[in-house]
Amino acid sequence: MPRQRPAPVSNRLSPSDWEDAALDVIAARGVAAVSIEALARQLGVTKGSFYWHFTDRTALLSRSLLRWQVRYTGKVIEALESISDPRERLTRLIAGTDASSVAWRVHVALSASAHEVPVAEALARVSKQRIAYVEDCYRALGFSKDAARSRAVLAYSAYLGFLHLKLEGPAEVPTGAKRATYLRLVLNALVEKHGGSSGARHRPAQR
């Protein structure tokens, strides 16, 4: 079927408009719900506006998930780099695991569609970037490379489990005073009771 002609300039959206709309759909209804026709109707434009920026649905998914990675991983890491104490950086990461509804809902939705190439690629990139950053924090605390890697994987596994629990068993997610108790427990397990001497806490990571 021939593509529609590009929409007039006045009716044309930016790539970010389409990417944000796709992320909203993923967060609400999953990857399978992302379609060019549905997004065009939602945004009030013709499909020509879409083809001005993207070749197909796969291209939109790839760009949208890159946007998700930059916004909820790259920028988070960038903000944390202003904190000199690696222990504090880890604490902020753990305490903020449920800060954004869109971020965690997108992540859980992606897990159910990991068979799609752009989704699998995005999940692999994000996992690698996040685990590497947490590993660097542990290295700065004085852990050996192997120990830092193991603890980073453990911390990220706990994070992923928490995300899925929020969707699959929301009634089990601690809230209020119970959340504070849960957070202290997690911090004690992953941060507070571990690390090198105070003199090693700010040692540059060696990767």
PyRosetta script that sets phi, psi and omega in degrees:
from pyrosetta import init, pose_from_sequence

init()
pose = pose_from_sequence("MPRQRPAPVSNRLSPSDWEDAALDVIAARGVAAVSIEALARQLGVTKGSFYWHFTDRTALLSRSLLRWQVRYTGKVIEALESISDPRERLTRLIAGTDASSVAWRVHVALSASAHEVPVAEALARVSKQRIAYVEDCYRALGFSKDAARSRAVLAYSAYLGFLHLKLEGPAEVPTGAKRATYLRLVLNALVEKHGGSSGARHRPAQR")
pose.set_psi(1, 129.4)
pose.set_omega(1, -179.0)
pose.set_phi(2, -66.1)
pose.set_psi(2, 146.5)
pose.set_omega(2, 179.0)
pose.set_phi(3, -73.4)
pose.set_psi(3, 153.7)
pose.set_omega(3, 174.4)
pose.set_phi(4, -70.9)
pose.set_psi(4, 152.9)
pose.set_omega(4, 176.9)
pose.set_phi(5, -65.6)
pose.set_psi(5, 149.5)
pose.set_omega(5, 177.1)
pose.set_phi(6, -53.9)
pose.set_psi(6, 143.0)
pose.set_omega(6, -179.3)
pose.set_phi(7, -68.1)
pose.set_psi(7, 154.2)
pose.set_omega(7, 175.4)
pose.set_phi(8, -56.8)
pose.set_psi(8, 153.7)
pose.set_omega(8, -176.8)
pose.set_phi(9, -55.0)
pose.set_psi(9, -39.1)
pose.set_omega(9, -177.6)
pose.set_phi(10, -66.0)
pose.set_psi(10, -20.1)
pose.set_omega(10, -177.5)
pose.set_phi(11, -108.5)
pose.set_psi(11, 12.6)
pose.set_omega(11, -174.4)
pose.set_phi(12, -97.1)
pose.set_psi(12, 133.2)
pose.set_omega(12, 177.4)
pose.set_phi(13, -94.0)
pose.set_psi(13, 165.2)
pose.set_omega(13, 176.1)
pose.set_phi(14, -83.9)
pose.set_psi(14, 160.9)
pose.set_omega(14, 176.8)
pose.set_phi(15, -56.4)
pose.set_psi(15, -38.3)
pose.set_omega(15, -178.1)
pose.set_phi(16, -63.5)
pose.set_psi(16, -30.8)
pose.set_omega(16, 177.0)
pose.set_phi(17, -62.2)
pose.set_psi(17, -45.6)
pose.set_omega(17, 178.8)
pose.set_phi(18, -67.5)
pose.set_psi(18, -40.1)
pose.set_omega(18, -178.4)
pose.set_phi(19, -65.9)
pose.set_psi(19, -44.1)
pose.set_omega(19, 178.2)
pose.set_phi(20, -64.3)
pose.set_psi(20, -40.1)
pose.set_omega(20, 178.9)
pose.set_phi(21, -63.6)
pose.set_psi(21, -40.9)
pose.set_omega(21, 178.6)
pose.set_phi(22, -63.7)
pose.set_psi(22, -41.6)
pose.set_omega(22, 179.1)
pose.set_phi(23, -64.6)
pose.set_psi(23, -38.5)
pose.set_omega(23, 177.7)
pose.set_phi(24, -62.7)
pose.set_psi(24, -41.2)
pose.set_omega(24, 179.0)
pose.set_phi(25, -66.3)
pose.set_psi(25, -43.7)
pose.set_omega(25, 178.7)
pose.set_phi(26, -59.3)
pose.set_psi(26, -45.0)
pose.set_omega(26, -179.4)
pose.set_phi(27, -62.6)
pose.set_psi(27, -36.3)
pose.set_omega(27, -175.5)
pose.set_phi(28, -87.3)
pose.set_psi(28, -40.1)
pose.set_omega(28, -171.3)
pose.set_phi(29, -132.9)
pose.set_psi(29, -0.2)
pose.set_omega(29, 177.1)
pose.set_phi(30, 97.4)
pose.set_psi(30, 167.8)
pose.set_omega(30, -176.9)
pose.set_phi(31, -63.2)
pose.set_psi(31, -38.8)
pose.set_omega(31, -177.1)
pose.set_phi(32, -60.6)
pose.set_psi(32, -22.9)
pose.set_omega(32, -178.0)
pose.set_phi(33, -80.7)
pose.set_psi(33, -8.0)
pose.set_omega(33, -179.7)
pose.set_phi(34, -78.5)
pose.set_psi(34, 115.4)
pose.set_omega(34, 176.4)
pose.set_phi(35, -141.4)
pose.set_psi(35, 149.8)
pose.set_omega(35, -177.5)
pose.set_phi(36, -62.2)
pose.set_psi(36, -45.3)
pose.set_omega(36, -177.4)
pose.set_phi(37, -62.0)
pose.set_psi(37, -46.0)
pose.set_omega(37, -177.8)
pose.set_phi(38, -66.1)
pose.set_psi(38, -40.4)
pose.set_omega(38, 179.7)
pose.set_phi(39, -66.5)
pose.set_psi(39, -39.7)
pose.set_omega(39, 178.5)
pose.set_phi(40, -61.2)
pose.set_psi(40, -43.5)
pose.set_omega(40, 178.4)
pose.set_phi(41, -62.9)
pose.set_psi(41, -43.7)
pose.set_omega(41, -178.9)
pose.set_phi(42, -61.4)
pose.set_psi(42, -38.7)
pose.set_omega(42, -177.2)
pose.set_phi(43, -87.4)
pose.set_psi(43, -7.6)
pose.set_omega(43, 177.3)
pose.set_phi(44, 73.4)
pose.set_psi(44, 34.9)
pose.set_omega(44, 179.3)
pose.set_phi(45, -134.0)
pose.set_psi(45, 174.7)
pose.set_omega(45, 175.8)
pose.set_phi(46, -88.3)
pose.set_psi(46, 167.6)
pose.set_omega(46, 178.1)
pose.set_phi(47, -66.1)
pose.set_psi(47, -19.3)
pose.set_omega(47, 177.8)
pose.set_phi(48, -59.1)
pose.set_psi(48, -32.9)
pose.set_omega(48, 177.5)
pose.set_phi(49, -63.3)
pose.set_psi(49, -37.7)
pose.set_omega(49, 178.9)
pose.set_phi(50, -64.5)
pose.set_psi(50, -49.3)
pose.set_omega(50, -174.9)
pose.set_phi(51, -71.2)
pose.set_psi(51, -9.3)
pose.set_omega(51, 173.3)
pose.set_phi(52, -69.5)
pose.set_psi(52, -27.6)
pose.set_omega(52, -174.8)
pose.set_phi(53, -112.4)
pose.set_psi(53, -29.0)
pose.set_omega(53, -172.7)
pose.set_phi(54, -130.3)
pose.set_psi(54, 148.2)
pose.set_omega(54, 178.6)
pose.set_phi(55, -80.6)
pose.set_psi(55, -34.3)
pose.set_omega(55, -178.1)
pose.set_phi(56, -165.0)
pose.set_psi(56, -177.2)
pose.set_omega(56, -178.5)
pose.set_phi(57, -62.1)
pose.set_psi(57, -38.3)
pose.set_omega(57, -179.8)
pose.set_phi(58, -61.2)
pose.set_psi(58, -40.8)
pose.set_omega(58, 178.1)
pose.set_phi(59, -63.7)
pose.set_psi(59, -40.0)
pose.set_omega(59, 178.1)
pose.set_phi(60, -63.3)
pose.set_psi(60, -45.2)
pose.set_omega(60, 179.4)
pose.set_phi(61, -60.2)
pose.set_psi(61, -44.6)
pose.set_omega(61, -178.6)
pose.set_phi(62, -60.4)
pose.set_psi(62, -46.5)
pose.set_omega(62, -178.7)
pose.set_phi(63, -68.6)
pose.set_psi(63, -38.6)
pose.set_omega(63, -179.5)
pose.set_phi(64, -65.2)
pose.set_psi(64, -42.1)
pose.set_omega(64, -178.1)
pose.set_phi(65, -73.9)
pose.set_psi(65, -28.5)
pose.set_omega(65, 172.1)
pose.set_phi(66, -65.8)
pose.set_psi(66, -39.8)
pose.set_omega(66, 177.2)
pose.set_phi(67, -62.1)
pose.set_psi(67, -42.9)
pose.set_omega(67, 176.9)
pose.set_phi(68, -60.1)
pose.set_psi(68, -43.7)
pose.set_omega(68, -179.8)
pose.set_phi(69, -63.3)
pose.set_psi(69, -46.8)
pose.set_omega(69, -179.3)
pose.set_phi(70, -62.9)
pose.set_psi(70, -44.4)
pose.set_omega(70, -174.1)
pose.set_phi(71, -70.9)
pose.set_psi(71, -43.4)
pose.set_omega(71, -171.8)
pose.set_phi(72, -107.0)
pose.set_psi(72, 1.1)
pose.set_omega(72, 173.6)
pose.set_phi(73, -126.9)
pose.set_psi(73, -58.6)
pose.set_omega(73, -178.9)
pose.set_phi(74, -58.2)
pose.set_psi(74, -49.1)
pose.set_omega(74, -177.6)
pose.set_phi(75, -71.3)
pose.set_psi(75, -31.8)
pose.set_omega(75, 176.2)
pose.set_phi(76, -64.5)
pose.set_psi(76, -46.5)
pose.set_omega(76, 178.4)
pose.set_phi(77, -62.8)
pose.set_psi(77, -41.3)
pose.set_omega(77, 179.3)
pose.set_phi(78, -59.4)
pose.set_psi(78, -42.5)
pose.set_omega(78, 179.3)
pose.set_phi(79, -66.9)
pose.set_psi(79, -38.4)
pose.set_omega(79, -178.7)
pose.set_phi(80, -68.8)
pose.set_psi(80, -25.3)
pose.set_omega(80, -178.0)
pose.set_phi(81, -65.5)
pose.set_psi(81, -14.8)
pose.set_omega(81, 176.7)
pose.set_phi(82, -76.8)
pose.set_psi(82, -9.4)
pose.set_omega(82, 179.2)
pose.set_phi(83, -96.0)
pose.set_psi(83, 120.6)
pose.set_omega(83, -175.1)
pose.set_phi(84, -75.6)
pose.set_psi(84, -32.2)
pose.set_omega(84, -176.3)
pose.set_phi(85, -82.6)
pose.set_psi(85, 115.6)
pose.set_omega(85, -179.6)
pose.set_phi(86, -62.8)
pose.set_psi(86, -28.8)
pose.set_omega(86, 177.6)
pose.set_phi(87, -66.1)
pose.set_psi(87, -40.0)
pose.set_omega(87, 178.0)
pose.set_phi(88, -68.1)
pose.set_psi(88, -36.6)
pose.set_omega(88, 178.0)
pose.set_phi(89, -62.4)
pose.set_psi(89, -44.1)
pose.set_omega(89, 177.9)
pose.set_phi(90, -63.3)
pose.set_psi(90, -41.0)
pose.set_omega(90, 179.7)
pose.set_phi(91, -61.6)
pose.set_psi(91, -44.3)
pose.set_omega(91, 179.2)
pose.set_phi(92, -63.3)
pose.set_psi(92, -40.2)
pose.set_omega(92, 178.9)
pose.set_phi(93, -60.8)
pose.set_psi(93, -49.0)
pose.set_omega(93, -176.4)
pose.set_phi(94, -67.3)
pose.set_psi(94, -40.9)
pose.set_omega(94, -178.7)
pose.set_phi(95, -68.6)
pose.set_psi(95, -22.7)
pose.set_omega(95, -176.7)
pose.set_phi(96, -103.8)
pose.set_psi(96, 23.1)
pose.set_omega(96, -175.1)
pose.set_phi(97, -63.2)
pose.set_psi(97, -25.8)
pose.set_omega(97, -178.9)
pose.set_phi(98, -117.1)
pose.set_psi(98, 31.3)
pose.set_omega(98, -175.2)
pose.set_phi(99, -68.9)
pose.set_psi(99, -34.7)
pose.set_omega(99, -176.5)
pose.set_phi(100, -119.2)
pose.set_psi(100, 122.5)
pose.set_omega(100, 179.1)
pose.set_phi(101, -63.4)
pose.set_psi(101, -43.8)
pose.set_omega(101, -179.4)
pose.set_phi(102, -62.7)
pose.set_psi(102, -43.2)
pose.set_omega(102, -176.6)
pose.set_phi(103, -58.5)
pose.set_psi(103, -51.5)
pose.set_omega(103, -175.0)
pose.set_phi(104, -75.8)
pose.set_psi(104, -33.2)
pose.set_omega(104, 178.2)
pose.set_phi(105, -67.4)
pose.set_psi(105, -38.0)
pose.set_omega(105, 175.1)
pose.set_phi(106, -62.6)
pose.set_psi(106, -44.3)
pose.set_omega(106, -177.7)
pose.set_phi(107, -60.9)
pose.set_psi(107, -46.7)
pose.set_omega(107, -179.9)
pose.set_phi(108, -64.6)
pose.set_psi(108, -39.9)
pose.set_omega(108, 179.0)
pose.set_phi(109, -63.7)
pose.set_psi(109, -37.7)
pose.set_omega(109, 179.8)
pose.set_phi(110, -64.3)
pose.set_psi(110, -34.7)
pose.set_omega(110, -179.8)
pose.set_phi(111, -58.8)
pose.set_psi(111, -32.1)
pose.set_omega(111, -178.9)
pose.set_phi(112, -80.6)
pose.set_psi(112, -9.0)
pose.set_omega(112, -178.2)
pose.set_phi(113, -127.2)
pose.set_psi(113, 31.5)
pose.set_omega(113, -177.7)
pose.set_phi(114, -66.9)
pose.set_psi(114, -9.4)
pose.set_omega(114, 177.4)
pose.set_phi(115, -74.9)
pose.set_psi(115, -17.5)
pose.set_omega(115, 177.8)
pose.set_phi(116, -81.1)
pose.set_psi(116, 130.6)
pose.set_omega(116, -172.9)
pose.set_phi(117, -54.2)
pose.set_psi(117, -51.5)
pose.set_omega(117, -179.0)
pose.set_phi(118, -62.4)
pose.set_psi(118, -30.6)
pose.set_omega(118, 178.3)
pose.set_phi(119, -70.2)
pose.set_psi(119, -47.7)
pose.set_omega(119, 179.5)
pose.set_phi(120, -59.7)
pose.set_psi(120, -40.7)
pose.set_omega(120, 179.7)
pose.set_phi(121, -65.0)
pose.set_psi(121, -42.2)
pose.set_omega(121, -179.0)
pose.set_phi(122, -66.4)
pose.set_psi(122, -44.3)
pose.set_omega(122, 179.2)
pose.set_phi(123, -62.1)
pose.set_psi(123, -40.6)
pose.set_omega(123, 179.3)
pose.set_phi(124, -64.4)
pose.set_psi(124, -43.4)
pose.set_omega(124, 179.9)
pose.set_phi(125, -62.9)
pose.set_psi(125, -46.6)
pose.set_omega(125, -176.9)
pose.set_phi(126, -66.0)
pose.set_psi(126, -43.4)
pose.set_omega(126, 179.0)
pose.set_phi(127, -60.6)
pose.set_psi(127, -45.2)
pose.set_omega(127, -179.4)
pose.set_phi(128, -62.4)
pose.set_psi(128, -46.3)
pose.set_omega(128, -178.2)
pose.set_phi(129, -64.7)
pose.set_psi(129, -44.3)
pose.set_omega(129, -177.0)
pose.set_phi(130, -69.3)
pose.set_psi(130, -46.0)
pose.set_omega(130, -179.3)
pose.set_phi(131, -63.8)
pose.set_psi(131, -40.5)
pose.set_omega(131, 178.7)
pose.set_phi(132, -61.3)
pose.set_psi(132, -39.5)
pose.set_omega(132, -179.5)
pose.set_phi(133, -68.4)
pose.set_psi(133, -44.4)
pose.set_omega(133, 179.3)
pose.set_phi(134, -64.2)
pose.set_psi(134, -38.6)
pose.set_omega(134, 176.5)
pose.set_phi(135, -59.7)
pose.set_psi(135, -42.8)
pose.set_omega(135, 178.2)
pose.set_phi(136, -60.5)
pose.set_psi(136, -38.5)
pose.set_omega(136, 178.3)
pose.set_phi(137, -63.9)
pose.set_psi(137, -43.2)
pose.set_omega(137, 178.3)
pose.set_phi(138, -66.5)
pose.set_psi(138, -37.2)
pose.set_omega(138, 177.2)
pose.set_phi(139, -62.2)
pose.set_psi(139, -40.1)
pose.set_omega(139, 179.0)
pose.set_phi(140, -66.9)
pose.set_psi(140, -20.5)
pose.set_omega(140, 176.3)
pose.set_phi(141, -83.0)
pose.set_psi(141, -7.3)
pose.set_omega(141, 176.2)
pose.set_phi(142, 108.3)
pose.set_psi(142, 3.7)
pose.set_omega(142, 178.2)
pose.set_phi(143, -74.6)
pose.set_psi(143, 152.1)
pose.set_omega(143, 173.7)
pose.set_phi(144, -67.7)
pose.set_psi(144, 165.6)
pose.set_omega(144, -178.7)
pose.set_phi(145, -58.9)
pose.set_psi(145, -46.2)
pose.set_omega(145, -178.7)
pose.set_phi(146, -65.1)
pose.set_psi(146, -43.7)
pose.set_omega(146, -179.5)
pose.set_phi(147, -65.8)
pose.set_psi(147, -40.6)
pose.set_omega(147, 179.5)
pose.set_phi(148, -64.2)
pose.set_psi(148, -40.8)
pose.set_omega(148, 179.0)
pose.set_phi(149, -63.1)
pose.set_psi(149, -45.5)
pose.set_omega(149, -178.9)
pose.set_phi(150, -62.4)
pose.set_psi(150, -42.5)
pose.set_omega(150, -179.3)
pose.set_phi(151, -69.8)
pose.set_psi(151, -34.2)
pose.set_omega(151, 177.5)
pose.set_phi(152, -65.4)
pose.set_psi(152, -42.6)
pose.set_omega(152, 178.1)
pose.set_phi(153, -64.6)
pose.set_psi(153, -40.8)
pose.set_omega(153, 178.0)
pose.set_phi(154, -62.0)
pose.set_psi(154, -46.4)
pose.set_omega(154, -178.6)
pose.set_phi(155, -62.6)
pose.set_psi(155, -41.9)
pose.set_omega(155, -178.8)
pose.set_phi(156, -71.0)
pose.set_psi(156, -35.0)
pose.set_omega(156, 176.0)
pose.set_phi(157, -62.6)
pose.set_psi(157, -41.2)
pose.set_omega(157, 177.9)
pose.set_phi(158, -63.4)
pose.set_psi(158, -39.0)
pose.set_omega(158, 178.2)
pose.set_phi(159, -62.4)
pose.set_psi(159, -47.4)
pose.set_omega(159, -179.9)
pose.set_phi(160, -62.9)
pose.set_psi(160, -40.1)
pose.set_omega(160, 178.3)
pose.set_phi(161, -62.0)
pose.set_psi(161, -39.2)
pose.set_omega(161, 179.2)
pose.set_phi(162, -64.8)
pose.set_psi(162, -39.7)
pose.set_omega(162, 178.3)
pose.set_phi(163, -60.7)
pose.set_psi(163, -46.0)
pose.set_omega(163, -178.7)
pose.set_phi(164, -68.4)
pose.set_psi(164, -34.9)
pose.set_omega(164, 177.9)
pose.set_phi(165, -62.8)
pose.set_psi(165, -36.3)
pose.set_omega(165, 179.5)
pose.set_phi(166, -62.4)
pose.set_psi(166, -29.6)
pose.set_omega(166, -180.0)
pose.set_phi(167, -91.0)
pose.set_psi(167, -44.0)
pose.set_omega(167, -172.4)
pose.set_phi(168, -84.6)
pose.set_psi(168, -28.4)
pose.set_omega(168, 179.7)
pose.set_phi(169, -143.9)
pose.set_psi(169, 60.1)
pose.set_omega(169, -174.7)
pose.set_phi(170, -56.1)
pose.set_psi(170, -28.8)
pose.set_omega(170, 179.8)
pose.set_phi(171, -68.2)
pose.set_psi(171, -19.0)
pose.set_omega(171, -179.2)
pose.set_phi(172, -88.6)
pose.set_psi(172, -9.5)
pose.set_omega(172, -178.4)
pose.set_phi(173, -75.3)
pose.set_psi(173, 123.4)
pose.set_omega(173, -178.8)
pose.set_phi(174, -61.6)
pose.set_psi(174, 139.3)
pose.set_omega(174, 177.4)
pose.set_phi(175, -132.2)
pose.set_psi(175, 164.3)
pose.set_omega(175, 177.4)
pose.set_phi(176, 58.3)
pose.set_psi(176, -133.3)
pose.set_omega(176, -178.8)
pose.set_phi(177, -63.4)
pose.set_psi(177, -32.1)
pose.set_omega(177, 179.5)
pose.set_phi(178, -68.1)
pose.set_psi(178, -33.0)
pose.set_omega(178, 177.4)
pose.set_phi(179, -66.3)
pose.set_psi(179, -40.0)
pose.set_omega(179, 178.6)
pose.set_phi(180, -62.4)
pose.set_psi(180, -40.8)
pose.set_omega(180, 178.3)
pose.set_phi(181, -65.6)
pose.set_psi(181, -43.3)
pose.set_omega(181, 178.6)
pose.set_phi(182, -61.4)
pose.set_psi(182, -43.8)
pose.set_omega(182, -179.0)
pose.set_phi(183, -63.0)
pose.set_psi(183, -41.3)
pose.set_omega(183, 177.7)
pose.set_phi(184, -62.0)
pose.set_psi(184, -39.6)
pose.set_omega(184, 179.6)
pose.set_phi(185, -62.8)
pose.set_psi(185, -45.6)
pose.set_omega(185, -179.9)
pose.set_phi(186, -64.7)
pose.set_psi(186, -43.6)
pose.set_omega(186, 179.6)
pose.set_phi(187, -63.4)
pose.set_psi(187, -39.5)
pose.set_omega(187, 177.4)
pose.set_phi(188, -62.5)
pose.set_psi(188, -38.9)
pose.set_omega(188, -177.6)
pose.set_phi(189, -74.0)
pose.set_psi(189, -37.9)
pose.set_omega(189, -171.7)
pose.set_phi(190, -103.2)
pose.set_psi(190, -21.4)
pose.set_omega(190, -173.3)
pose.set_phi(191, -129.6)
pose.set_psi(191, -63.2)
pose.set_omega(191, -164.2)
pose.set_phi(192, -60.3)
pose.set_psi(192, -39.0)
pose.set_omega(192, -173.6)
pose.set_phi(193, -94.5)
pose.set_psi(193, 12.5)
pose.set_omega(193, -177.0)
pose.set_phi(194, -130.6)
pose.set_psi(194, 160.6)
pose.set_omega(194, 174.3)
pose.set_phi(195, 126.0)
pose.set_psi(195, 166.3)
pose.set_omega(195, -178.3)
pose.set_phi(196, -77.6)
pose.set_psi(196, -169.2)
pose.set_omega(196, 179.0)
pose.set_phi(197, -68.3)
pose.set_psi(197, 165.1)
pose.set_omega(197, -178.7)
pose.set_phi(198, -59.4)
pose.set_psi(198, -28.8)
pose.set_omega(198, 179.0)
pose.set_phi(199, -71.8)
pose.set_psi(199, -19.2)
pose.set_omega(199, -178.3)
pose.set_phi(200, -97.8)
pose.set_psi(200, -5.9)
pose.set_omega(200, -172.5)
pose.set_phi(201, -63.2)
pose.set_psi(201, -31.1)
pose.set_omega(201, -177.1)
pose.set_phi(202, -107.3)
pose.set_psi(202, 19.0)
pose.set_omega(202, 177.6)
pose.set_phi(203, -66.4)
pose.set_psi(203, 132.4)
pose.set_omega(203, 179.2)
pose.set_phi(204, -57.0)
pose.set_psi(204, 139.6)
pose.set_omega(204, 178.7)
pose.set_phi(205, -65.7)
pose.set_psi(205, 142.7)
pose.set_omega(205, 177.6)
pose.set_phi(206, -118.9)
pose.set_psi(206, 104.6)
pose.set_omega(206, -176.0)
pose.set_phi(207, -108.9)
pose.dump_pdb("model.pdb")
